[in-house]
Amino acid sequence: MKQQQQKKNVPAAKQTVARETVVRDTGSLFDKSNIRWMLIGGAVMILGFILMAGGKSDDPNVFDEKAVYSTTRITIAPILILIGFVIEIYAIFRNPKP
């Protein structure tokens, strides 16, 4: 009788109920093909950053406008970086096939 009275006085939040939990092995979040696409996207972005950095000038006192404002640095490199980001987004959202 004392046990029944004690259980009634305990708030519902403190009473523990044994529940059965189901654990499923879902595997890795990314598949090998996802990781491959991520590496490809990273390589494309790195290539874009390297092209944007350009080369070293022979004389640091001379400003070479053609080297600084070249098509490679202004147009091609940023496009490659954006393509790399698109590849990364594709790699993250791609569902691995079972």
Number of C-alpha atoms within 10 A of each C-alpha: 5 7 7 8 9 9 11 10 8 10 8 9 6 7 9 7 6 6 6 6 6 6 6 6 6 6 7 8 9 15 15 10 14 19 14 13 19 20 16 16 24 17 15 21 23 16 16 22 16 13 18 21 13 14 10 8 12 8 8 8 7 8 10 12 8 8 14 16 11 13 12 17 19 13 12 14 23 17 15 21 22 15 16 24 17 13 19 22 14 15 22 15 10 14 13 13 6 4
